[in-house]
Every structure is written in structure tokens, then in C-alpha cells.
Amino acid sequence: MNKEVTRYIEKQKSPQKELCKRLRRIILKTVPKTDEKLKMGVPWYSKYYIVALKDSVNLGFSVTGLLKKDKDNFNGQGSFMRHLKFKEMKDIDEKRIVRLLKLVDKKAKCGSCFR
């Protein structure tokens, strides 16, 4: 695990800290070969990101190359990246997140992943 990402997560307030930790574990378990780094000040995982906001945490996904029906699984209207928003631990549906991580890992291109 990347030390900069760990520092980013540890400095968050609750419940954002716990949400970030859980999402990080899900990503690393589901896509173990993903590259974890701090980019643009937030944790990045090749086609995904986690960002702690004032009252929530967003888990972002690259949607470049996905069909419209696949993009409709996410919030936002971005052409390159969309997200899921979490305010409480009960909002995290691990089965759904795993399914979406696998979908993006398999089908999406890294259109605007800010390499």
C-alpha cells in the first residue's frame, strides 16, 4: 500500500476516514494489480479514484469506452469520469461496487485518468 495514500486517508475526519479505508480495501481486493498512488492530491488506482469531500466520499470511475447503459450505473454526466457518492458506511454496497470495479477494469479505457 502506498504511504502517501495512507497519510491522505488518515488525515480525514470521520466518517470520511472510515469510508475511504473501506473503499480502498474493496479496490485493492477486487483489482489487486491496480497501481495505487496519490495524484492531484487524492488516491488514484489506474481507472478509479477516491476523494473525501466535506460531507461525503466519492469513488470515481473511468467511463471512457463504456456503453450508455453501463454509464447509467454512476452519478454525474462526465464524458470521461463518473462517481458513486457515500455519506455513511451503510451506503457502501460492496457487491455492487465490486461488480462496477470489474466492469470498468474489463471494458473502460483510461480516457482522462490524468496519467
NORRA-V375916 format. One line per field, one symbol per residue. phi: phi as a letter, one per 30 degrees, with the letter a starting at -180 (. if undefined). psi: psi as a letter, one per 40 degrees, with the letter a starting at -180 (. if undefined). burial: b if it has 24 or more other C-alpha atoms within 12 Angstrom, else e. A space follows every 50 residues. Layout:
phi=???
psi=???
burial=???
//
This chain:
phi=.ddddededdddddceedddddddedddddbdcdccacbhibdbbhcbbb bdcebabcccbdcdjddedddddcdjbddcbbbccbcbedddcedddedd ddededcdcddbdhd
psi=ihddddddddeiiiedddddddddddddddgdeihhihhfeihigceiih hhadeihhhiiheheiiddddeeiiieiddiiiihhdideehgddddddd dddddddiigdfef.
burial=eeeebeebbeebeebbbbbbbbbbebbbebbeebebbbeeebbbbbbbbb bbeeebbbbbbbbbbbeeeebebbeeeebbbbbbbbeeeeebeeeebeeb bbbbbeebebeebee
//
